[in-house]
Amino acid sequence: MTSGRKPLPHEQIIRPKALTGSAVRLVNNPKPISKALQPKLATVTSVSRQTITQKKSPTAPSVYNPKQPSIVQPKAPSQSRKPPAAPPVYRPQPKTVAQPKMATASAIKAPKAPPIYRPNVPKVLQAKPKEVKSATPGQRLGQKNGIVQSPHSVRPMPRVIQPLLMYTYPAGTIVDKNYTEEQARQYNKVPVTYKDITVWTDERNSDDAILEASVQYNRLKREYGVIPTPQAGQLEVVDPDRDINIVFNGTLFTNRLIFKLKGWAVPGGDSAERLFVRGKLYWMEGEAQSLEDPGTLHELRAEQISAYWKTQYRSSDGYSAVYGFGADWRYNCAGYALNRREDIETTTAHEILARDYDKVGLRLGPDEKAVSDTVEGLETGVEYIIALQYHFIKLSKHSANSFVTREKNGASPVFTKTFTKEGLKAFLFGYVGGRDFHSMLYKRR
């Protein structure tokens, strides 16, 4: 009877043909469904009742929800950086740092050794001037800011600073070094004392230095010991038109006037007497350089003048000082070139060259070939003079490829340099000719 009857609509839902296999198990057993079956479930719910899809859809987020907290958790450690309690941990540190500084105070006691030997030295002597300016003509005449100082302003000079002596090993001698005490300490030197003489040396050589100071005490006392400081009225200017440049304790002082004791005569340039005699020559700091308003006084030594000129004639450029011709302001470059121990004016020097010497070749500088021909024609054993407008240099040929120059500059020592033939050509054409196209080469008749 049912074979001819048309099925009712609800009968089609009750007996679906697609509900087979895993779909039947899904309806009968509501357990978690694997990911592989989720696509099939979607197809089933599309044709099944809405109540089935609503019950199964919430299960999908539960699979992924546990993963979200794991992403949020790493942010928690960043909140641990908040504690501002770290500064109090470091605040006590300045107190602990201040304590080691007490140990350094004992190291500062080392510079107090010099005052033992010059107890009246003002502290001003220990300070290095930041800037040194040359004095104006008015200041050199005893004026300060254009006003002549009253004679009542004359006051005693400060005491003279003792040079820095150093014990050398293995030579075992004590020499005068142009070092400051700070520089000596940088070289790991320490001061040792014998009577009133202080010597710097390595700590391991302290005993040897003291022993050597005791042996040479009389000489060291005479040459380097502290001497009585003269009063302003005991000094006078050597030459108001003559000044020098010096380096003292690493500081450059330009245009310094030279003072000497009254009653002591400066030896002549050709004299065999010593020029730099202990306690006779002085120079002072300050702009005025006036006996009416004296600055800090220092004893003048040849090493101070030489130290400046060694920066102008550097050993790295091939120059070296000639033994026996140290710093000396009594004769200049022209006097040395003409073999005269006197200060000769440049105009007078050119007159002497024109009278007693012969010109060699053409002028130096304008024509490079002419300079080359002049050098090629130089003779061995003949002393020549390179004459610039304001400077004079000795020149001699020692061999076919060896030429030697000797020159003096103001109060400087005599410096020498050796050239090759090509080097001399470049020197005469570039340096000499480049400075003065009127430069000539002379030889004595």
Phi and psi in degrees as a GROMACS rama.xvg file:
@    title "Ramachandran Plot"
@    xaxis  label "Phi"
@    yaxis  label "Psi"
@TYPE xy
-83.0522  -13.6998  THR-2
-66.1962  -31.5519  SER-3
-93.144  -1.82062  GLY-4
-92.1721  139.207  ARG-5
-78.7333  130.573  LYS-6
-65.2218  141.577  PRO-7
-74.4978  161.225  LEU-8
-61.5699  -37.0589  PRO-9
-71.9186  -20.7539  HIS-10
-72.9767  -29.7249  GLU-11
-67.9557  -33.0026  GLN-12
-76.7292  -34.1921  ILE-13
-72.1013  -33.995  ILE-14
-120.181  70.6867  ARG-15
-78.2221  143.741  PRO-16
-77.0447  -26.1019  LYS-17
-77.6457  -14.3935  ALA-18
-82.1076  84.826  LEU-19
-137.703  163.33  THR-20
60.6122  -125.819  GLY-21
-66.2514  -28.3488  SER-22
-66.5438  -35.5153  ALA-23
-66.9474  -40.3891  VAL-24
-65.7473  -31.7472  ARG-25
-65.2531  -40.5032  LEU-26
-73.2883  -41.3494  VAL-27
-79.3077  -28.3075  ASN-28
-129.568  93.9262  ASN-29
-77.0765  66.0713  PRO-30
-96.722  165.693  LYS-31
-58.257  136.644  PRO-32
-98.0358  135.415  ILE-33
-68.4468  162.338  SER-34
-65.2412  -30.6714  LYS-35
-66.583  -27.6635  ALA-36
-92.1717  -8.14392  LEU-37
-61.6294  -40.4479  GLN-38
-60.7936  -40.8342  PRO-39
-65.0697  -35.6969  LYS-40
-63.3901  -36.3934  LEU-41
-61.1797  -40.229  ALA-42
-68.3488  -32.7832  THR-43
-71.5395  -46.2897  VAL-44
-65.356  -23.4291  THR-45
-67.166  -26.5502  SER-46
-108.041  -8.99299  VAL-47
-91.0442  -175.217  SER-48
-68.1559  154.46  ARG-49
-65.7964  -27.0355  GLN-50
-66.8177  -30.503  THR-51
-70.9636  -44.6571  ILE-52
-64.6944  -36.7419  THR-53
-68.5893  -31.361  GLN-54
-77.9793  -31.804  LYS-55
-87.9321  -27.2035  LYS-56
-63.8786  -35.8522  SER-57
-67.3674  -17.3467  PRO-58
-70.8041  -23.7553  THR-59
-65.1455  -46.4518  ALA-60
-62.6025  -28.8053  PRO-61
-64.1113  -22.6288  SER-62
-71.5565  -34.4294  VAL-63
-100.44  -15.5139  TYR-64
-60.3166  -39.1495  ASN-65
-61.7227  -21.1617  PRO-66
-75.216  -27.5424  LYS-67
-66.207  -41.7944  GLN-68
-61.7077  -30.2206  PRO-69
-65.483  -25.3642  SER-70
-78.8315  -33.8028  ILE-71
-77.6712  -28.2453  VAL-72
-61.9898  -40.7211  GLN-73
-59.3842  -17.8588  PRO-74
-73.7355  -17.293  LYS-75
-62.7338  -39.9061  ALA-76
-61.7987  -27.7575  PRO-77
-62.6686  -23.8629  SER-78
-75.8024  -15.2604  GLN-79
-75.2064  -7.65799  SER-80
-81.53  -2.26646  ARG-81
-69.5632  -29.4066  LYS-82
-57.044  116.306  PRO-83
-82.6896  13.2866  PRO-84
-76.3875  -5.73584  ALA-85
-63.5619  -44.7916  ALA-86
-53.5799  -41.7321  PRO-87
-59.7192  -23.1434  PRO-88
-68.3787  -33.5851  VAL-89
-95.3831  -12.3669  TYR-90
-61.2459  -34.2431  ARG-91
-70.3643  -13.811  PRO-92
-62.5858  -40.9158  GLN-93
-55.7494  -29.6428  PRO-94
-69.4008  -37.7498  LYS-95
-74.01  -29.9861  THR-96
-70.623  -33.7515  VAL-97
-65.6959  -27.3716  ALA-98
-68.67  -43.2917  GLN-99
-62.174  -23.617  PRO-100
-63.7803  -21.5243  LYS-101
-64.9507  -28.3724  MET-102
-71.7489  -32.2611  ALA-103
-71.0591  -20.239  THR-104
-63.4545  -30.6665  ALA-105
-70.3711  -30.3853  SER-106
-70.9788  -27.0924  ALA-107
-71.1512  -16.3059  ILE-108
-70.3262  -16.7659  LYS-109
-59.9734  -44.0117  ALA-110
-64.1649  -8.97462  PRO-111
-76.7917  -7.09216  LYS-112
-63.8567  -45.0837  ALA-113
-54.5896  -40.4341  PRO-114
-59.2689  -15.8213  PRO-115
-66.9927  -31.0639  ILE-116
-98.7851  -13.545  TYR-117
-139.523  70.8393  ARG-118
-61.5505  -20.0921  PRO-119
-98.3335  11.2607  ASN-120
-71.5436  122.831  VAL-121
-68.3744  156.489  PRO-122
-66.201  -19.3378  LYS-123
-61.4242  -30.8276  VAL-124
-66.194  -27.1451  LEU-125
-81.2266  -15.0899  GLN-126
-86.615  137.09  ALA-127
-89.683  128.782  LYS-128
-65.799  137.523  PRO-129
-74.6415  -33.4976  LYS-130
-144.747  134.224  GLU-131
-116.88  122.16  VAL-132
-113.049  146.737  LYS-133
-75.2981  149.774  SER-134
-81.2744  145.933  ALA-135
-79.4302  160.949  THR-136
-54.6951  -37.189  PRO-137
-66.0624  -36.5701  GLY-138
-69.521  -34.8814  GLN-139
-67.5935  -23.0873  ARG-140
-88.1957  14.3366  LEU-141
92.8988  16.4351  GLY-142
-103.919  148.289  GLN-143
-128.091  117.642  LYS-144
57.9499  33.7367  ASN-145
80.7132  1.89855  GLY-146
-112.922  126.288  ILE-147
-69.9367  128.912  VAL-148
-76.6463  148.726  GLN-149
-72.3111  146.202  SER-150
-59.6178  -21.3411  PRO-151
-72.5208  -11.4682  HIS-152
-83.4499  -3.48862  SER-153
-66.7486  130.988  VAL-154
-138.173  161.213  ARG-155
-62.4075  148.961  PRO-156
-75.8665  154.091  MET-157
-67.06  167.456  PRO-158
-75.7826  160.27  ARG-159
-83.9231  139.32  VAL-160
-79.8983  134.325  ILE-161
-72.9272  134.841  GLN-162
-61.866  159.63  PRO-163
-86.0708  117.809  LEU-164
-98.7441  144.589  LEU-165
-136.589  136.515  MET-166
-89.7042  125.658  TYR-167
-103.371  137.464  THR-168
-123.779  137.276  TYR-169
-92.6121  6.61986  PRO-170
-61.7392  -32.2692  ALA-171
72.4601  32.6509  GLY-172
-119.76  162.992  THR-173
-113.414  122.206  ILE-174
-126.394  163.492  VAL-175
-94.05  120.185  ASP-176
-110.444  142.392  LYS-177
-85.8389  54.3011  ASN-178
-109.406  154.621  TYR-179
-90.0242  166.061  THR-180
-63.8464  -34.1305  GLU-181
-64.0292  -41.2212  GLU-182
-66.1418  -38.4561  GLN-183
-61.8237  -39.9401  ALA-184
-68.9097  -32.1018  ARG-185
-63.5949  -29.3451  GLN-186
-89.1804  15.3626  TYR-187
62.886  35.4031  ASN-188
-95.3364  150.226  LYS-189
-127.102  149.292  VAL-190
-85.3663  137.619  PRO-191
-126.316  155.472  VAL-192
-128.877  136.595  THR-193
-128.069  113.331  TYR-194
55.9572  -117.49  LYS-195
-107.723  21.7264  ASP-196
-113.488  127.269  ILE-197
-107.037  130.791  THR-198
-126.528  138.787  VAL-199
-102.099  140.514  TRP-200
-163.887  176.205  THR-201
-68.1074  147.956  ASP-202
-60.5041  -34.2943  GLU-203
-69.6853  -19.26  ARG-204
-102.8  16.2716  ASN-205
-60.3992  -44.9206  SER-206
-64.193  -41.5735  ASP-207
-65.1573  -38.0887  ASP-208
-65.312  -41.0794  ALA-209
-65.8882  -40.2383  ILE-210
-63.2312  -43.5353  LEU-211
-67.2398  -36.4644  GLU-212
-64.7733  -35.5866  ALA-213
-68.2739  -34.8305  SER-214
-71.002  -40.8533  VAL-215
-99.024  19.6292  GLN-216
-58.1759  -46.0135  TYR-217
-60.4754  -43.5104  ASN-218
-68.0439  -43.4155  ARG-219
-63.8939  -38.4687  LEU-220
-64.3358  -41.1926  LYS-221
-70.1542  -40.7699  ARG-222
-93.2037  -30.1681  GLU-223
-126.523  -6.00173  TYR-224
-67.8573  159.124  GLY-225
-68.3297  132.16  VAL-226
-111.747  156.655  ILE-227
-60.5461  138.016  PRO-228
-83.7532  129.107  THR-229
-72.5094  158.024  PRO-230
-82.1979  163.958  GLN-231
-59.7807  -36.8323  ALA-232
-71.8955  -10.1316  GLY-233
-91.1539  -4.47924  GLN-234
-112.674  158.522  LEU-235
-150.49  156.75  GLU-236
-76.4623  135.016  VAL-237
-67.6752  -51.1553  VAL-238
-153.843  113.467  ASP-239
-64.6732  -17.5023  PRO-240
-97.8016  3.36013  ASP-241
-119.515  123.178  ARG-242
-133.457  168.558  ASP-243
-136.49  160.984  ILE-244
-109.334  136.883  ASN-245
-139.751  162.746  ILE-246
-120.065  121.527  VAL-247
-127.616  121.6  PHE-248
51.9754  40.4404  ASN-249
80.4457  2.48998  GLY-250
-112.238  136.236  THR-251
-86.0082  130.423  LEU-252
-121.581  119.382  PHE-253
-104.041  153.284  THR-254
53.7732  51.1219  ASN-255
-90.4303  129.998  ARG-256
-74.9994  154.062  LEU-257
-105.935  128.075  ILE-258
-112.964  149.129  PHE-259
-136.674  163.215  LYS-260
-70.6975  138.309  LEU-261
-65.6734  141.734  LYS-262
91.0718  -12.1476  GLY-263
-104.406  124.691  TRP-264
-92.575  134.3  ALA-265
-70.3876  125.828  VAL-266
-60.0834  151.793  PRO-267
-67.1023  163.133  GLY-268
-62.4486  -31.2174  GLY-269
-97.3446  11.7944  ASP-270
-81.9671  150.242  SER-271
-85.5744  -5.72875  ALA-272
-71.303  151.532  GLU-273
-68.763  139.287  ARG-274
-85.3848  -47.6285  LEU-275
-91.8986  90.1837  PHE-276
-100.933  137.485  VAL-277
-57.5172  129.226  ARG-278
79.3529  12.3004  GLY-279
-110.827  -32.3897  LYS-280
-118.635  142.566  LEU-281
-144.218  163.267  TYR-282
-144.064  162.109  TRP-283
-134.394  153.431  MET-284
-80.0939  175.803  GLU-285
98.5187  162.087  GLY-286
-81.3864  -38.6817  GLU-287
-71.7535  -40.2414  ALA-288
49.6106  49.5379  GLN-289
-117.939  140.87  SER-290
-71.382  -22.3458  LEU-291
-75.3438  -26.9626  GLU-292
-138.039  70.7027  ASP-293
-69.8945  145.297  PRO-294
-95.9741  -162.279  GLY-295
-67.7313  128.786  THR-296
-96.9077  140.473  LEU-297
-134.897  147.465  HIS-298
-73.9543  136.09  GLU-299
-85.5237  128.128  LEU-300
-127.892  151.562  ARG-301
-61.4236  -33.6054  ALA-302
-63.7802  -29.8411  GLU-303
-68.7727  -38.3155  GLN-304
-71.8028  -43.5905  ILE-305
-62.8414  -35.4738  SER-306
-60.0222  -35.5886  ALA-307
-70.1865  -46.9526  TYR-308
-71.3515  -20.5282  TRP-309
-70.8681  -17.9356  LYS-310
-80.4672  -17.9109  THR-311
-92.7501  -36.0848  GLN-312
-113.284  82.7151  TYR-313
-78.7107  143.53  ARG-314
-65.4186  -28.8185  SER-315
-65.9939  -19.1203  SER-316
-94.6756  3.86037  ASP-317
98.192  5.56999  GLY-318
-92.3271  149.655  TYR-319
-146.53  150.731  SER-320
-78.1498  143.872  ALA-321
-88.7721  126.376  VAL-322
-64.1968  136.957  TYR-323
91.2785  -6.24518  GLY-324
-126.319  72.5615  PHE-325
-82.0281  -169.62  GLY-326
-59.7566  135.763  ALA-327
-164.773  120.515  ASP-328
-91.2126  -2.70518  TRP-329
-75.8939  -20.763  ARG-330
-140.22  150.948  TYR-331
-110.284  -165.36  ASN-332
-63.512  -40.3355  CYS-333
-66.8806  -42.0375  ALA-334
-62.9739  -38.965  GLY-335
-70.2752  -43.5339  TYR-336
-63.0462  -33.3796  ALA-337
-93.4076  10.6091  LEU-338
59.8872  39.9253  ASN-339
-129.046  123.931  ARG-340
-82.3154  66.5282  ARG-341
-152.39  161.667  GLU-342
-87.1068  110.367  ASP-343
-108.995  131.626  ILE-344
-65.5802  151.047  GLU-345
-64.0351  -38.7179  THR-346
-64.3361  -39.6168  THR-347
-66.0291  -37.7804  THR-348
-64.1083  -42.3324  ALA-349
-65.1107  -34.4946  HIS-350
-66.6544  -40.0012  GLU-351
-65.3153  -40.66  ILE-352
-64.2013  -42.4672  LEU-353
-66.5638  -27.6178  ALA-354
-88.183  -42.448  ARG-355
-109.348  -2.59415  ASP-356
-128.996  159.802  TYR-357
-108.612  143.09  ASP-358
-74.123  143.693  LYS-359
-116.942  115.16  VAL-360
70.2882  -162.784  GLY-361
-93.1519  -177.533  LEU-362
-62.6395  149.952  ARG-363
-87.6902  123.529  LEU-364
125.358  -55.8876  GLY-365
-63.5582  -37.5906  PRO-366
-119.861  114.187  ASP-367
-65.6238  -35.7607  GLU-368
-67.4077  -36.204  LYS-369
-65.6982  -38.3941  ALA-370
-64.866  -41.9661  VAL-371
-62.6779  -41.3972  SER-372
-65.484  -35.8826  ASP-373
-64.2278  -44.2764  THR-374
-65.2358  -40.7876  VAL-375
-62.2423  -27.0658  GLU-376
-92.2832  2.88132  GLY-377
-68.346  146.16  LEU-378
-106.251  148.344  GLU-379
-75.6688  139.451  THR-380
83.5065  3.63591  GLY-381
-106.663  135.273  VAL-382
-94.9248  122.908  GLU-383
-107.649  164.981  TYR-384
-129.592  121.746  ILE-385
-86.8651  117.41  ILE-386
-111.339  106.733  ALA-387
-87.8743  -179.925  LEU-388
-66.5102  -38.2898  GLN-389
-127.013  15.6483  TYR-390
-149.38  149.589  HIS-391
-136.325  136.472  PHE-392
-133.531  135.817  ILE-393
-80.5019  145.236  LYS-394
-140.449  136.254  LEU-395
-143.237  151.659  SER-396
-104.809  122.063  LYS-397
-96.9129  -32.6398  HIS-398
-156.467  -174.814  SER-399
-62.4547  -27.9017  ALA-400
-129.971  29.4577  ASN-401
-138.927  117.291  SER-402
-129.126  138.374  PHE-403
-124.106  133.987  VAL-404
-111.235  150.344  THR-405
-138.05  134.346  ARG-406
-151.975  155.209  GLU-407
-125.527  150.574  LYS-408
-138.994  103.825  ASN-409
63.3359  -124.933  GLY-410
-89.5185  10.2691  ALA-411
-71.0555  162.438  SER-412
-66.9846  178.035  PRO-413
-90.7152  130.197  VAL-414
-115.011  146.385  PHE-415
-127.319  154.336  THR-416
-150.88  141.714  LYS-417
-104.878  134.235  THR-418
-119.977  151.805  PHE-419
-81.331  174.994  THR-420
-62.8249  -47.0652  LYS-421
-68.3472  -35.3459  GLU-422
-64.5197  -38.5101  GLY-423
-67.1711  -39.0807  LEU-424
-60.7222  -44.7786  LYS-425
-65.0652  -37.4255  ALA-426
-65.3439  -46.7044  PHE-427
-68.5904  -39.6187  LEU-428
-79.1543  -42.5325  PHE-429
-85.0863  -52.0456  GLY-430
-80.9808  -55.3744  TYR-431
-70.1676  -54.4884  VAL-432
-66.426  -33.1455  GLY-433
-68.072  -29.0165  GLY-434
-83.4535  -34.6683  ARG-435
-153.444  108.852  ASP-436
-70.8932  -8.1958  PHE-437
-91.7051  6.15945  HIS-438
-65.9994  140.53  SER-439
-133.409  160.96  MET-440
-112.065  131.17  LEU-441
-124.832  155.722  TYR-442
-139.11  147.914  LYS-443
-68.7455  143.122  ARG-444
